[in-house]
Amino acid sequence: MGRIVHTGDTHIGYLQYGLSSRREDFLEAFRKVVQDAIEGEFDAIVHAGDLFHKANPDLIDIAGTIEILQLAKDNIPVLAVVGNHEMQRRVQWIDVFERLGLVTHLGKDPYIIEDKKGNVAIYGMDYVHPNGREELDYQFEDSSSTYKILVSHGQFTPLVLVPGRDTWDIENVLKSSNVRFDAVLLGDEHIQKQKKIGGVWVTYCGSTERGSIAERERRSYNIIDLEDGVKISTKNIQTRKFVYMEEEVPKGGDIEYLYGRIKEQEHEFIDAIVVMTVNGRGIKIPIAEVEEYCKNAGAIHVKIKPSEEEIEKTGIKEWVYFEDPAEAVENRIGSMGLSEAARRIDMLVRDETIVDSNLKMHVKSSIEEIIGESKKFDKIPVQSGIEETPADNKEENRHTLGDFS
């Protein structure tokens, strides 16, 4: 009856590690999904939010996205909702693309895919800040279509449960809605997940590129087949290689042991990002020299960090590596003591009902309210971890793993 490509979290425009090649990787991953959908003659591409990595993407990212959407225009419809990363206060980027005839912004009125065997109605619900969810009524324009699908963006329980983060109850959404959905297609979680809840398949498609070194799983998108019931399969995407090395220098070993282990795997470094976790057992390991060696072997970026055992010895609760400040912020914001303040301010900045002249007043009031609720905020220990130093400045920059043991 209908076959749909479910993708999301493309994060186009992410200049990861400050590398232009990584920016191109995120765009190229989205291009591969669209090309697969066209070649596979699917009925629609559903994008579940976070098309862009930030609310104000650069022109080069907008132009590249338009080029890909133009490729889809004459072949397959692209349907989308707005994610938290790209959300604007007023006109959304997918609204702009919709006016250009490139995308359909899903909402309470269904987009209908017609088929000889029946119709599929696809609805959308943009990301909503936790403070605004109590006002949602989950009422949609009902349809007599054979299948009804909801697309949304957010951290939904019970598929996702992260301590310290506000999750959205998908069971409550399904019970409160006037439409009985057959499937819910979600974005925001970067790992593919699926679970049947109250007889309804709920699934995350995963991201199309690695947003951090913690995302080791293969990147993917979902294929939703409605030929005979709801069937969900996952298609992996060929993306930039990440080479993970976890090395422990044996007792009595020296730096030559580590170089020997690196040489065994250096054939995998070409055009790859190398992530090396090392337990040096107190041995002085020259970070700059090791990075230089890996880059000479073909790696485009190298991140070397101490093992959990060595971090524990330092007594530092949290390590932040500044090769990619954006990644550090992404990884910390959910657990920081100020996260609620940040989220409230984010909601206010994006709230279309607040006029610009009153925005500062609303932000000030919100912060004062939070301060009144909490006597103090815990200070978060931050270390530069292993600093990235120029290889040609070895005499002045002697940071080694041994310095942190």
Order of alpha helices (4+ residues) and beta strands (2+ residues): beta-alpha-beta-alpha-beta-alpha-beta-beta-beta-beta-beta-beta-alpha-beta-beta-beta-beta-beta-beta-alpha-beta-alpha-beta-alpha-alpha-alpha-alpha
